[in-house]
Amino acid sequence: MSQFQLTAKVNIQLSGGMKIDKGQTFFVNLPFGRLPFDSINSKEAVIKQLELRNFNIKGHENILGTNYFEVKKF
């Protein structure tokens, strides 16, 4: 497994008054050879990690990209 740190580049407003603050970080684990936003499966893994932290991004899937998150591999 590869671990990645995702850091929000901007404040991201979500439904229900939830938001991801600029600079907030999340760690995700993905199979070797995968990047967080390179496939549907990778994006689903990121969504699950965010849901575990009580962030529901349903309807905001467009935030899953490098325009909104800086990606660092560990």
Secondary structure, 3 states (H helix, E strand, C coil): CEEEEEEECCCEECHHHCEECCCCEEEEEECCCCCCCCCHHHHHHHHHHHHHCCCCCCCCHHHCCCCCEEEEEC
